[in-house]
Amino acid sequence: MSQARTTLITGGNSGIGEALAKKLVGEGQRVVSVGLEKPDWTHDLLTAYRADLTDMAETRAVAEEICRDHAVDGLVHNAGIILPNLLADAKPEDILTLAQLHLGAPMLLTQAAMEGMRSRRFGRIVFVSSRAAMGAATRSAYSATKAGVHGMARTWALELASSGITVNVVAPGPILTDNFWGIVPKDSEQQEKMARNVPVGRLGSREDVAHAIRFFLDERSDFVTGQVLYVCGGTSLAGLSP
């Protein structure tokens, strides 16, 4: 970026969101984080809000507050949860919860930021989706809502292109985060087996994904919109065995 911008990151307190936030403030960019918890670190360029993004009213209120107090140039919709279950045990209400978090919350935040982006004729919207959008065992609600992200992002890309706003998706494969270790025990044989099954021979890092998001946020990426970039070590091509 050639000038200081302000990027709003959902879930900027941990995992991929934290890695991206630290990367951006290290470059002199302003970051606003919103999530269930505030980051456990501070920086002059970091502002943090606490909100439950699965709650529609709470999300609407914090979106209005943030966009009243900050000129948001970029939105990274990173917050997500998995709620895994095989079909026999899957709960329809999980679809509603994840639809609000993965689709409804980004919509409310983008609607709040859109007027300012349009007036400045600059905006960068990036969704963090998942390779699981292509299908994965135990991921009924998660895969469905992440696949929905792809369709919504492409729709927004078409609607917002003439306003100087790009909309893109980064879809990570297996990334070493707390979400991953909540399902696969850390440093277990299962983790090692998964790493061996990734075509590039390793599991991904938070920084791998932050690097890809950073590309879409860049001012020079204004000719790239409506795209899905799989940051997955090749698992979107070859699949992944548990």
MIKERO-293870 format. One line per 5 residues: number of its first residue (from 0); their letters; for each residue x, y, z of C-alpha. Coordinates in nm, 2 decimals. Layout:
<sites>
NUM) A) X,Y,Z  ...
</sites>
This chain:
<sites>
0) MSQAR) 0.00,0.00,0.00  0.14,0.34,-0.09  -0.04,0.52,0.19  -0.17,0.44,0.54  -0.50,0.26,0.53
5) TTLIT) -0.73,0.13,0.79  -0.82,-0.24,0.78  -1.10,-0.40,0.98  -1.03,-0.76,1.07  -1.29,-0.99,1.23
10) GGNSG) -1.13,-1.24,1.46  -0.81,-1.02,1.47  -0.73,-1.15,1.82  -0.60,-1.49,1.72  -0.49,-1.73,1.44
15) IGEAL) -0.48,-1.59,1.09  -0.64,-1.26,1.19  -0.38,-1.20,1.45  -0.10,-1.28,1.21  -0.24,-1.04,0.95
20) AKKLV) -0.30,-0.76,1.21  0.07,-0.78,1.32  0.18,-0.79,0.96  -0.02,-0.47,0.88  0.08,-0.27,1.18
25) GEGQR) 0.44,-0.36,1.12  0.40,-0.19,0.78  0.25,0.12,0.94  -0.11,0.04,0.86  -0.40,0.10,1.10
30) VVSVG) -0.59,-0.21,1.21  -0.93,-0.24,1.38  -1.00,-0.59,1.53  -1.34,-0.71,1.63  -1.42,-1.05,1.79
35) LEKPD) -1.52,-1.23,2.10  -1.20,-1.13,2.26  -0.96,-0.83,2.22  -0.60,-0.91,2.12  -0.37,-0.98,2.41
40) WTHDL) -0.12,-0.74,2.26  -0.13,-0.36,2.20  0.00,-0.12,1.94  -0.05,0.25,1.87  -0.20,0.15,1.53
45) LTAYR) -0.43,-0.12,1.67  -0.79,-0.05,1.80  -1.00,-0.34,1.93  -1.37,-0.40,1.99  -1.54,-0.69,2.15
50) ADLTD) -1.86,-0.84,2.00  -2.03,-1.17,1.94  -2.06,-1.18,1.56  -2.31,-1.47,1.58  -2.56,-1.22,1.73
55) MAETR) -2.72,-1.01,1.45  -2.81,-0.71,1.67  -2.47,-0.70,1.84  -2.30,-0.71,1.51  -2.51,-0.43,1.36
60) AVAEE) -2.44,-0.21,1.66  -2.06,-0.27,1.65  -2.05,-0.22,1.27  -2.21,0.12,1.31  -1.98,0.22,1.59
65) ICRDH) -1.66,0.11,1.41  -1.76,0.28,1.08  -1.86,0.60,1.27  -1.52,0.63,1.44  -1.29,0.49,1.16
70) AVDGL) -1.26,0.54,0.79  -1.24,0.17,0.70  -1.06,0.11,0.37  -1.03,-0.27,0.39  -1.24,-0.55,0.55
75) VHNAG) -1.11,-0.89,0.62  -1.39,-1.13,0.72  -1.18,-1.38,0.90  -1.38,-1.49,1.21  -1.51,-1.84,1.18
80) IILPN) -1.59,-2.16,1.37  -1.64,-2.52,1.25  -1.90,-2.70,1.46  -1.80,-3.05,1.31  -2.05,-3.34,1.31
85) LLADA) -2.11,-3.64,1.09  -2.45,-3.61,0.91  -2.63,-3.84,1.16  -2.54,-3.60,1.44  -2.56,-3.27,1.25
90) KPEDI) -2.79,-3.00,1.38  -2.98,-2.77,1.15  -2.94,-2.48,1.40  -2.57,-2.50,1.34  -2.63,-2.39,0.98
95) LTLAQ) -2.81,-2.08,1.11  -2.53,-2.00,1.36  -2.26,-2.03,1.10  -2.46,-1.85,0.83  -2.48,-1.55,1.06
100) LHLGA) -2.11,-1.56,1.14  -1.98,-1.64,0.79  -2.24,-1.45,0.58  -2.46,-1.23,0.79  -2.19,-1.06,0.99
105) PMLLT) -1.98,-0.98,0.68  -2.29,-0.83,0.52  -2.37,-0.60,0.81  -2.00,-0.49,0.84  -1.97,-0.43,0.47
110) QAAME) -2.30,-0.23,0.45  -2.17,-0.01,0.73  -1.83,0.05,0.56  -1.96,0.07,0.20  -2.06,0.44,0.20
115) GMRSR) -1.72,0.56,0.31  -1.54,0.33,0.06  -1.76,0.45,-0.22  -1.70,0.82,-0.13  -1.32,0.76,-0.13
120) RFGRI) -1.35,0.53,-0.44  -1.13,0.27,-0.27  -1.21,-0.05,-0.09  -1.07,-0.39,-0.04  -1.30,-0.67,0.09
125) VFVSS) -1.14,-1.01,0.16  -1.32,-1.32,0.29  -1.13,-1.60,0.46  -1.32,-1.91,0.34  -1.18,-2.27,0.34
130) RAAMG) -1.08,-2.56,0.12  -1.37,-2.74,0.29  -1.61,-2.54,0.07  -1.53,-2.81,-0.18  -1.66,-3.07,0.07
135) AATRS) -1.51,-3.24,0.37  -1.64,-3.51,0.61  -1.80,-3.37,0.93  -1.84,-3.02,0.78  -2.21,-3.00,0.67
140) AYSAT) -2.28,-2.66,0.82  -1.92,-2.53,0.78  -1.88,-2.64,0.41  -2.23,-2.51,0.32  -2.17,-2.16,0.46
145) KAGVH) -1.81,-2.13,0.33  -1.94,-2.23,-0.02  -2.20,-1.96,0.03  -1.92,-1.71,0.09  -1.78,-1.77,-0.26
150) GMART) -2.12,-1.69,-0.42  -2.17,-1.38,-0.21  -1.82,-1.25,-0.28  -1.86,-1.29,-0.65  -2.20,-1.11,-0.64
155) WALEL) -2.05,-0.82,-0.44  -1.75,-0.80,-0.67  -1.99,-0.73,-0.96  -2.20,-0.48,-0.77  -1.90,-0.28,-0.63
160) ASSGI) -1.65,-0.29,-0.91  -1.75,0.05,-1.05  -1.70,0.21,-0.71  -1.33,0.11,-0.69  -1.40,-0.17,-0.44
165) TVNVV) -1.26,-0.52,-0.50  -1.40,-0.84,-0.33  -1.19,-1.16,-0.32  -1.17,-1.48,-0.12  -0.88,-1.66,0.03
170) APGPI) -0.96,-2.03,0.10  -0.70,-2.20,0.32  -0.64,-2.57,0.35  -0.52,-2.73,0.67  -0.36,-2.44,0.87
175) LTDNF) -0.20,-2.48,1.22  -0.43,-2.27,1.43  -0.64,-2.32,1.75  -0.94,-2.41,1.53  -0.73,-2.69,1.37
180) WGIVP) -0.60,-2.82,1.70  -0.95,-2.81,1.84  -1.02,-3.11,1.61  -0.67,-3.26,1.55  -0.46,-3.31,1.86
185) KDSEQ) -0.15,-3.09,1.85  0.17,-3.27,1.74  -0.02,-3.60,1.72  0.03,-3.88,1.47  -0.29,-3.77,1.31
190) QEKMA) -0.14,-3.42,1.25  0.18,-3.58,1.11  -0.02,-3.81,0.88  -0.22,-3.51,0.75  0.10,-3.32,0.68
195) RNVPV) 0.24,-3.62,0.48  -0.08,-3.62,0.27  -0.05,-3.26,0.17  0.10,-3.24,-0.18  0.37,-2.98,-0.07
200) GRLGS) 0.45,-3.20,0.23  0.36,-2.98,0.52  0.06,-2.81,0.69  0.01,-2.44,0.64  0.10,-2.15,0.88
205) REDVA) -0.10,-1.85,0.97  0.16,-1.64,0.79  0.10,-1.83,0.47  -0.26,-1.71,0.47  -0.18,-1.36,0.59
210) HAIRF) 0.06,-1.32,0.29  -0.22,-1.41,0.05  -0.47,-1.17,0.21  -0.21,-0.90,0.20  -0.19,-0.93,-0.18
215) FLDER) -0.57,-0.87,-0.22  -0.55,-0.57,0.02  -0.28,-0.40,-0.18  -0.37,-0.08,-0.38  -0.20,-0.24,-0.68
220) SDFVT) -0.45,-0.53,-0.68  -0.73,-0.32,-0.82  -0.76,-0.54,-1.14  -0.83,-0.85,-0.94  -1.18,-0.90,-0.81
225) GQVLY) -1.43,-1.19,-0.76  -1.15,-1.44,-0.73  -1.10,-1.74,-0.49  -0.74,-1.82,-0.41  -0.68,-2.16,-0.25
230) VCGGT) -0.39,-2.14,0.00  -0.39,-2.51,0.07  -0.06,-2.68,-0.03  -0.24,-2.84,-0.32  -0.52,-3.01,-0.13
235) SLAGL) -0.78,-2.84,-0.35  -0.63,-3.05,-0.63  -0.56,-3.38,-0.46  -0.79,-3.39,-0.16  -0.68,-3.46,0.20
240) SP) -0.70,-3.78,0.40  -0.76,-3.74,0.77
</sites>
